[in-house]
Every structure is written in structure tokens, then in C-alpha cells.
Amino acid sequence: MTYQKRFMEIAVAEAREGIEKGYGGPFGAVVVKDGEVVASSHNQVLLNNDSTCHGEIAAIRKAEQALGTYDLSGCELYTTGEPCPMCLAAILWANIGKVYYGCTLADNAKIGFRDTKIDEMLGGRNNLPSDFMEEKDRELCLEVFDEYSEMEKVIY
């Protein structure tokens, strides 16, 4: 599995679509298998009144439906923001092998999200394999975070 910027660009486009429609935060995600997009989505917390409908969760759900399985072994996930604890657990449950993220938990906090606080309450990320998550194209993802920061929005 090697990083491909084009997939992060799709995640950013998903995030942008979600914030422009007022569906939730600037979080887009793409599930990739064998170099092909299986599914992509964005945060839909506000759209669905569903606190669990983060971009990663929505993309995982779509990918599992598309592939007809609950096991996403052999897949990788691209996401605009470092996954929150809930999304990280879902990624692990789905057996996704690699995560590429743009913005960090600290970046998420700067735009009003409490991922770091919850992450600390749950014990952090010290037990993850060192090569499981990798930060890539932060500057690209920060662009959509900045757009979100300038919008009228609901913080949840």
C-alpha cells in the first residue's frame, strides 16, 4: 500500500461538499482497495441527527455495502482529519489495514472538535502499530478546515 494523493483529494472534495451543504464538520473519507475507490463520504452528523455519522463511519458503511462484506481487509482509508476515537475503533473493527490522514487531532481541536479530550479519556493511541496511521498532505486538508472555520456553523 502506497499513498496516492488523488485519494486524499477526493476526501477533501467530500469534506467540502459536506460543509457547503451544512451536513457537519470538514471530514471526508475514502475507502480504497487494490488502487480503486470503493466508497467515499463525508460527515453527516447534522444532516441525520446522528452523532456517529462521521465521514469515516459513513465511508466504511458504504464500502461494506459495495463489497457485500463487513470485513474490509486489504483496504486503506484516506481522511481529511485524524480519526476520532470512535472512528478509529470502527476502522479497526472493519480490518482496514492503513489510514492516511491530513489534519491532526490538534487541528481538529482548533476548529472546535473535542477528539483529543475523548482520546485522552480512553487512553490515547500508544498501542497502535507505528505504521498503521500516517499523516499526509496536511496543508491540502487545512484548506477545507480553514473554509469551515470561516463559515456560519453548528459546533457539536
Disulfide bonds with the S-S distance in Angstrom:
none
